[in-house]
Amino acid sequence: SMPSGDYAWVNAGTVVDVQSLAEAMIWHSDNTATDHLIDFLGRENVEEAFAAYGHSDPESNFPLLMTRELFGIKMSQTALWMDRYISATDDEQARLLQEQIDPMTINPNAGWGNWNGPTAIDGIEWFASAEDLCRATASLWSMGAQPDLEPVRDILIGNRGGIEDRAAWPRAGYKGGYEAGVVNMTFVLERSDGRVFFVSAGYNQPRGAIDQSAARAELTPIFDCLGVVSEPGSCSDPE
C-alpha cells in the first residue's frame, strides 16, 4: 500500500508476526500492515467484527476497503468511475474491487497521483462515529485484561498521541487517521486513580484541508479536565 508506515518497502516474502503488524498499524498508522492483517483474518471476518463490536451501522463499511483499494480508487479513477462505485450494490462493489482495483500496481515511491484534496469522503471511506470508535477501543482494552492477551493493551498504549502529563495519565494510547478532508483522533487514557476514559474526535471537511494541530488542540481542555481526580460535579464525576 502507500505510506504512512514502513512496510510498504519491505521485500515480498518477508516473514512478519501478527503482533508486529498490529503494532505498526496502531503506532504508525502503517497502511500495508493494516492490509496484511485484513488479508490474514479474512475480509468477511473483519466485516463481521463491526457488528460484534457494536458498530451502529456496520453495513456502511461493506465491502470493507483495504487501504490500497481506497488509495487506488482515489488516486487513479475519474469522478465518473467513483460515482459508479458509490452507486453500486455491495456485490457489484466487491466485483469492481476484484476485477479493476486489486490488479492495479500501487507504487509507494510515485506520489499520490491526482489525489490532492478531499475526494468522495462521504461515499468511499471507512465510516464510524465517535461512539463506535470508543466502544471498539473499550472492547479491546477489556480484552487485554484476559490471560495471554496482555499484548493487546501494550499495543493500544504504544503511541501516547502527545499526552505528556504522565502524572495524570500513567498510561495513554492513541490511534489517528488522516486523509485530505478527514481527521480522526481516538484515545484510551488511564488516570492516576486507575479510572479509564475513551475519547474520540472526528472532523470532516469536503471543501479543503483540516488543520490537524488546531483539531488536536481542541482536545487539550478535555484531557486537562478529565485528568483531575473528580470532585462531585466535576467533568469526570461518574454521576
Secondary structure, 3 states (H helix, E strand, C coil): CCCCCCHHHCCCCCCCCHHHHHHHHHHHCCHHHHHHHHHHHCHHHHHHHHHHCCCCCHHHHCCCCCHHHHHHHHHHCCHHHHHHHHHCCHHHHHHHHHHHHCCCCCCCCCCCCCCCCCCCCCCCCCCCCHHHHHHHHHHHHHHCCCCCCHHHHHHHCCCCCCCCCCCCCCEEEEEEEEECCEEEEEEEEECCCCCEEEEEEEEECCCCCCCHHHHHHCCHHHHHHHCCCCCCCCCCCCC
